[in-house]
Amino acid sequence: MENNILLKMNNIHKQFPGVYALKDVSFELKRGEVHALLGENGAGKSTLIKVLGGIYAANEGEIFIEDNQVNIQSVLNAQQNGIAIIHQELVLVPYMSVAENIYLGREPMKGIVVNKTKMNNDAKQLLVDYNLDFEPTTLIKDLSIAQQQMVEIIKAISFNSKILVMDEPTSSISDKEVDFLFSIMRTLLTKGVGIIYISHKMSELNEICDRVTVLRDGEYVGTKVVKDTTKEELINMMVGRQLSKYYTRNYLEAGKTILTCKNLCDHHMVKDVSFEVKEREIVGFAGLVGAGRSETVKCLFGLTKDYEGEIVFLGDNKHYLNAQQALKDGISLVPEDRKKEGLYLIQSVEYNTTIEVLSEFIKGIRLNKKREAEITQKYIDLMDTKTPSVSQTVGNLSGGNQQKVLIGRWLATKPKLLILDEPTRGVDVGAKAEIYSIMNELVKEGLSIIMISSELPEIINMSDRVYVFAHGYVKGCLNHTELTQKNIMHLAAE
């Protein structure tokens, strides 16, 4: 094996009952490189990483680390071989400190008690080494999502890991925080660490990645040097077809104003927010993490009771005290975190699709199973959700298909205003294009949409108008003809 080859996975097969998740997949990682792993949801990326991380055992294949063949049977075994995985869903303990999370399960001891002084000092040194400006004694729950992401990275580094896997590390952080994350990654590369990078943000490849390997339907498609390929070529490799129009948007003449919000304030993240939404338009909410965008729509949807300001929806003054009141009036919210706030992961596609419209198929004590199945199938077809059946457990679907089920649930309520908070986070390029097309069709049919997104290309290409938030205030509103990254960031950074 070449001296600079850190990892080789050869001819990996992984089969679950009735389905091949990986078929003869090979992957290679060099020292000091960032190697991107791309593919649509369900392509096999997560399965390959779980094989490497000791979560799954491969049915066939070999793994070499440096010159040694290894047999990884557990997560601990992977860690002992210098492998650390930072999953998309952070696995920190919120009511424990930064230091306690970093050294959880391997705390330095002084006799029979934890040596907290040494633990805090060691953690402090790691934070200083990577220019992180919070304390080792700070509770995880008091950190931002971006800071929690950094703690996960520091925790992985503390194992002296040679191979670092990062799964969607920028999905919940702002552009400024992405720059800081990339600076930490570059520092790790100078120390010979190899990084496997999973992301659906194609724009990040040129900035941080050296090579890219594409999987499709559990099979290896190819490996490219990033500087020698194009976004279009990689998309074609991933989806196996041309995406003729990635962003689909017809700009229509807006109708009457259906929603007016004035001087919203939640006494916390929302300071003074005013905006309006008209029929047949997509209104984007842009801004850095912590700007108050999600908190604003929580006021609008009745998830925050203690707020001030004026809400006028369909001509009537409103002050929603719970989500049921907003839902009854025709407002639906697809939340930012589909797994924690949106889906019932252990329940079926049918359960998740119909849970908000029970009255359509339950009359008294009578359950109309045929009607329930019809509703479910309607939104499976509309969203083009890939699922073996309506009884499939949602937690077993890919991230993109989970998102489609969640959007379908809220469309089943027949809303007049649909709020989408980060609608394509953790969703592959093919599913993104499908969601954009569906949004465009919904608006053409008369629906109004509020879209919160941290992805500027999404905001720029899909919005009629964009309200830019900063520090709990609306700093300006841009028409779609004025939408550029420079114009948005000029307002967002005020």
Secondary structure as UniProt FT lines:
FT   TURN            3..4
FT   STRAND          5..16
FT   TURN            17..18
FT   STRAND          19..30
FT   TURN            31..32
FT   STRAND          34..38
FT   TURN            41..42
FT   HELIX           45..52
FT   TURN            53..54
FT   STRAND          60..65
FT   TURN            66..67
FT   STRAND          68..70
FT   HELIX           75..80
FT   TURN            81..82
FT   STRAND          83..86
FT   TURN            94..95
FT   HELIX           98..102
FT   TURN            103..105
FT   STRAND          109..110
FT   TURN            111..112
FT   STRAND          113..114
FT   HELIX           116..129
FT   TURN            130..131
FT   TURN            136..137
FT   HELIX           140..142
FT   HELIX           145..157
FT   TURN            158..160
FT   STRAND          163..167
FT   TURN            169..172
FT   HELIX           175..190
FT   TURN            191..192
FT   STRAND          194..198
FT   HELIX           202..204
FT   HELIX           205..208
FT   STRAND          211..216
FT   TURN            217..218
FT   STRAND          219..225
FT   HELIX           226..228
FT   HELIX           231..239
FT   STRAND          257..265
FT   STRAND          272..278
FT   TURN            279..280
FT   STRAND          282..287
FT   TURN            289..290
FT   HELIX           293..300
FT   TURN            301..302
FT   STRAND          308..313
FT   TURN            314..315
FT   STRAND          316..318
FT   HELIX           323..329
FT   STRAND          331..334
FT   HELIX           338..342
FT   TURN            345..346
FT   HELIX           349..354
FT   TURN            355..356
FT   HELIX           358..360
FT   STRAND          362..363
FT   TURN            364..365
FT   STRAND          366..367
FT   HELIX           369..383
FT   TURN            390..391
FT   HELIX           394..396
FT   HELIX           399..411
FT   TURN            412..413
FT   STRAND          417..421
FT   TURN            423..426
FT   HELIX           429..444
FT   TURN            445..446
FT   STRAND          448..452
FT   HELIX           456..462
FT   STRAND          465..470
FT   TURN            471..472
FT   STRAND          473..479
FT   HELIX           480..482
FT   HELIX           485..492
//
